[in-house]
Amino acid sequence: MIRILLLLMTFAGVAQAETLPALHDVTGVSAGDVLNVRAEPSASAPVIATLARDASGIEVVERRGNWGLVNAGEAAGWAYLKYLAPRAEAPWFRVTSTLRCFGTEPFWSLTLAPGAGDVRREEPGLPETRLKLGAISSTERGASIAFGAEGQPGGDLLLTGARCSDGMSDRQFGITVTGTLRPGLSGAAEPAALQGCCSVKP
């Protein structure tokens, strides 16, 4: 019975570590060397970027075999996961760590900061707004989040684990977001719809 319990705990730990996107740190790379980021998940694929041997906070968006999809500059490529150690953090959908969400048409961003209990909203031409982080409901597929005090401007977000592009670069992200801003927050009399991507990288 104890052996079965230990196995279940081990599998649960692996499942949590495999929940993507998640932050990783480069590890095991020799001094003077770098970790290659390749165009495809293959050791023979062209190198499109490199990560320093002490690079940290690398967002792994997707896994394919022993390779992880990461962003390097304005491009996305594949790095060998043997050299990327996952951080011991709760899965992103628990929303216990900072998440950055953003989109275009018009450009906007929301930084969800559970540690501070607030949401920071930025949009060109408008002053930065800080709003209270409200109720969070999560499953393994995503999270729904409310922000803004009752009776005041705010909104609602739905985060889903799925590949997402920012539409401006070749970078890739692992969380899609849709949502609504209540009237008043966006300067409009009607609710405003949001659509974009989220990143676990602060």
N, C-alpha and C positions, 0 to 999 in steps of 0.2 A: 504493500500500500504506500509506504514512504517512497519507494523507488518510483512508482507511478506519479506520485505528487511532485517529485523532483523533476521528472520528465516534463510534466505539464507546465511547471514553472519555467523550465528552460525554454520550451516552445513559446510560451507567452512572452518571454524576454526577447526572443528572436523576432517574433511577430511585431513587437513594438519597435525594435531597432530597424525593421524593414519598412515601417510606415514612412512613405515618402509623400511630399518633399520633407527633407530633414537636413540639418546642418552637420557637416563632417569636417574633420581636420586632417591635413596631410600628415602621413606618418610612414616611417620606414624607408624614406628616400635618403640615399647616401649623401654625405657632405659634398658640396660642389655640383650636385646633380639636381634635376627638376622632374616634376611629374608631367608627362605629356598629356595633352588633350587632343584627341584624334577626331577626324571627321566622321568616322564610323566606329562601332564597337569591335574593333579588330586591331591587333598589333601591327598589321601591315597597312593600315589606313594612314593617310597623310596626317601629319601633326599640324594642327591649326592654332595651337596656343600652348602655353606651359603654366604650371603652378609652382610657386616656390616651395622648397622642401619644408618650410615652416609655415606655409599658408594655413589659415584657420578660417572657420565660418564659411566653408564652401557648401553651397546648396546643391544637394543631389536631388534632381527632379524625378528621375525615372531609372529603373534598373533593367538591364538586359543581360542576362547571364552574369558574368563577372565584371560587367562594365556599368558605370553610372553616368547619366547625362548631367552635365554641369554647365554653368555659364562662365565664360572667360572673356572679359571685355564686352563687346557687342555681339558675340557669337556664342553658340551652344555647341558642345562637343562631348566626347566620351573619354572618361578617365578610368583606369583600372582600379577597381574597388579594394584590391589588396592594400593599396596605399592611401585609402581614405577611411578614417575611423569615425563611426557615428558617435555623436554626443549623447550622453545619457540624459535625454530630455523627454518630456511627455510628448505624445503625438500632436501634430499641429492642430488637429481638430478639437483638442481640448482647450485651445486658446489660453494657455498659461504663459506663453512667451509672446513677444512682440511680433505682429504680422503687419506687413505693408501691402496695401491694396491700391491699385492705380488703374487709370484708363484714359481714353482720349475722347475727343469730340463732345464736349471740350475736355481739356486736360484736367485731371483731378487726382488727388491722392488722399487716402485715409490711413493713418497709422494707429493700429489697435494696440494699446499699451495696457495689458491687464495688471501689470505691476503698479502702475500709477492710477489705474481705474478710469482711464479716459481714452477718448478717441480724438486725434488731431487731424483736422480737415484742412487741406490746402488746395487752392484753385487759383490760376493766374488772374490777377486783377481784383482779387478779394482778400481781405485780411484772414490770417490763420484763425481757425476756430477750434476751441477745445470743448469737448462735450463729454458728459458722463457716460461711461461704458455700462450698459444695462444688462439685461438677461441674456445668457448664453445657453443654447441647447445644442448638444453635439451627439453625433453618431460616428461610426467608422467611415462613413461616406462624406461627412462634412459637418458644418455648423451653421446655425442661424443665430444672428446677433442683433440686438437692439441697442441703440445709443441715443443719448439726449434725455434730459429730465422730462418727466410727465408734464404735458401742457406747454412744452418749449420745443423749438426746432430740433430735429434729430432725424433718425431714419432707421431702416432695417436692412440687414445684409444676409444673403444666403451664400455660403462658401461651399464649394464642391471640389473634391479631389479629381482633377482632370487636367490634361495637357492644355496649356494656354500660351498664346503669343501676345506680346504687347503691341503688335502691328506696326512697330517702328524700327525694330532691329531683328537680328536672327536669334535673340535670346529666347529661351523657353522657360515656362514656369509650370508648377504642378497644381495650382489652385485657381479655379475660375470663381468669379464673384458677380452676382447680380444683386441689385438692391434699389431702394427708393429713399430719396430725401424728402422729408415732409416740407410742406410750404413754409417759406420764411428763411430756411437755411441757405437755399441757393439764390435768394433774392427774387424768387418768382412766387407768384400767387398759387401756382399749381405744383403738385408733387413732381419731382425730377427723377428720372430713371438713371441708374448707374449700371455699367457693365465693364468688366475688365479682368485683371489677374491679381493674384496675391503672391507674396514671397515671404518665406520664413527668415530671410536675411534682413536684419534690422537696418 
